[in-house]
Amino acid sequence: MGQKGTGINRRIYADVFLLGFLLLGAQIILVREFLIIYNGNELVIGILFSIWMLCTALGAWMGRYLKPGRNYSDLIRLLLVFIALYPAFAAFGIAYYRNSIFEVGRLISLYGVLYFSLIVLLPLCFLGGFTYTLINITTSRNPGSLQNCYSYESAGSLTGGLITSLLFIYYLQTDNLTSLQYLALIAFIHFGVTEFRLKRYFLSLLYLLAAFGIMHVVYNYDLTMLSKAKLFPDQQVLQSLDSPYGNITVTRQQNQTNLFLDGQLLSSDNEPVRREEDVHYAMLQRKNASRVLMFGGALTGAMAEVNKYREVEQIVYVDQNSFLPHLAGELNLLDMSDKIDFRFSDPVLFLKKNTGKFDVVLISEPPPTSAQFNRFYTVDFFTLVKQHLNLGGILSTSLPSSQNYLSDNELLLHSSLYNSLCKVFRHVLLVPGDRYYFLASDDSLTLAYSTLQEESHISNTYVNEAYLDDRLMKIRSENTLESYLEDAPLNYNFRPVVYYLYIRHWLSYFGISFWIIPFFCLLIVGMFYFFTHNYATAMFTSGITGVSTELVLIVVFQVLFGNVYLFIGIIITTFMAGLAIGSRFSLICKMNYPLRLMNFVQLFSGIYILSIALTIFFIGKMEETIIIRVIFIFAMFILAAFTGLQYGISVCHRKTDPGTLVSEVYAADLVGAAVGSLAVTVWLIPMIGIYQSVLVMASLHFLTLILLRIKSK
């Protein structure tokens, strides 16, 4: 009987490992798919993570109503079959039915993001949380089973994150839908092997036949191209690639080739106004420039425009996404020349590691709609660029234009960028074209473009004396500058004001107040702090601060090293490993006074998070990237270990039945993580900055200590 019980436990622990494996793998892929249809930023990512965790918490909470002490292993297996298959159907449906639900070409509102995401994610996340509680109930008779379940689920999550991020996305470069089919294939092979070992040969054969069916679909049907054809109506999809940097889709519409990154149009090969203005407003100011540095813009044909200047000896083009130029080259969208030197590196790292000087720097990065792109519009970045400019060198950047009228949000956004440039350069010129172009230099600048263009003897279609009216351009520029706000805040790496203003501007399209997000977060925090028992309150705080501080470290990593996707697998692995080891460590702790031990963990967690603020300050001044990466990994691991230890302490309190206990503590952890992921990315960091956000996270632990003491009395 003991051996049989041991066999059942091994199967259950394997199932909880698989649960974590499938859910985290599906989360990574489905979030990427949602970003394609939402053109998303950190606000959308925060909403998706919050919905995911809240729905999972609801499922875990509902598990409390199951009868304790029963073996639910067969029901668990049935639910895992659904969890393995559903993500692939969801990913296909997200793209295939998007234009049937929302108007083609129209920006999806915040409410649209909420209800569509909820409809898609609710079945998967609810059943995921419900299954986790079922597993805990089934194994609850064994000592330490609740901690073991949390540990195995975390280990499965880190394995799923590694395989999905590093193997499928980065190494094999499989598309999102195929990656989900591979996850289902692994699950069904596991089911078949497990049933064979239990001598249930018929079920084993059925599962293995299903695995063979999945392989047949993967290698004989291109479902990705089918869904993308529906996502881009009236366009021929030439290629769709899921790179480590996001989904790249190339379409053709009549005689125009379009290139999309995560559903957002990056460039078309027939935009003469954009490519000429991106280049000539800056180059005409410095017609004798010999070295030009370009960040982005190659796919618009901008390189060909730079090559019109005979004095140019070298064009250094920097792009961290090596897939884009290679793909554009295959489609003949690039102007190749011996003068062009391609550097596949993050722009910030390139500037830090290279000492070369340039006469003109052209910044054609996407607008600061996310924390990732905001760093190209900060005082820190402009200062770094200035160090690479020759005497009299010029920097050019731009923001989308609304022609002759700026809303209050747009005015504040443009003013912040203008003031940030003025902080670094003596002269900043606003050139109102199809976009608002900001030229910055320590030498004088002029708006007499008709004269400049005529003297250059360069043939342009739009940027020429016939197209440009110097007098009208000067009036528009002066009127706009007069409306700019002198007290608009400056934009910094660790205080991304422009990104916050962009989010506020996006929400204003739909008449939604930005303050609804912090109000929602504070409401949930208040409810949990005042209406839950001690252990749930403590776990709620650990959920908030664990995920929030992790996201702070990810944003810092993004600012220092660029696109975090290439490091995300290691980040996920480290965090999940910390959760697993922390929960396992709780098994050897003496639990005579669990509430007292929980108070100590809360105290040390707060102190440790305070130390992270100092760590961020020092690594921001370091240049050795390997040491910084090691510090990140270590900080992430310790942070997660505290959270895992907190969970182990909370579930050792066995006065209630395991189903009720796990559902409350696990749900509190997830709800806290949901609030933290939303609050820190779209509210705290943009509003008060990195350091202050870390201080808020630390103060929550100290506040929790006070509340626990009050509740205990």
Secondary structure, DSSP 8 states (H G I E B T S, - for coil): -HHHHHHHHHHHHHHHHHHHHHHHHHHHHHHHHHHHHHT--HHHHHHHHHHHHHHHHHHHHHGGGS-TT---HHHHHHHHHHHHHHHHHHHHHHHHSHHHHS-TT----HHHHHHHHHHHHHHHHHHHHHHHHHHHHHTTTSTTHHHHHHHHHHHHHHHHHHIIIIIIIIIS---HHHHHHHHHHHHHHHHHHHHHHTT-HHHHHHHHHHHHHHHHHHHH--HHHHHHHHHSTTSEEEEEEEETTEEEEEEEETTEEEEEETTEEEEES--HHHHHHHHHHHHGGGTT--EEEEES-GGGTHHHHHTT-TT--EEEEE-S-THHHHHHHHTT-S---TTEEEE-S-HHHHHHH----EEEEEE----SSSHHHHGGGSHHHHHHHHTTEEEEEEEEEEEE--TT---HHHHHHHHHHHHHHHHH-SEEEEEESSEEEEEEESS-----HHHHHHHHT---SSSSTTT--HHHHHHHHHHHHHHS-TT----BTTB-HHHHHHHHHHHHTTT--TTHHHHHHHHHHHHHHHHS-HHHHHHHHHHHHHHHHHHHHHHHHHHHHS-THHHHHHHHHHHHHHHHHHHHHGGGS--SSHHHHHHHHHHHHHHHHHHHHHHHHHHTT---HHHHHHHHHHHHHHHHHHHHHHHHHHHT--SS-HHHHHHHHHHHHHHHHHHHHHHIIIIIHHHH-HHHHHHHHHHHHHHHHHHHHHHH-
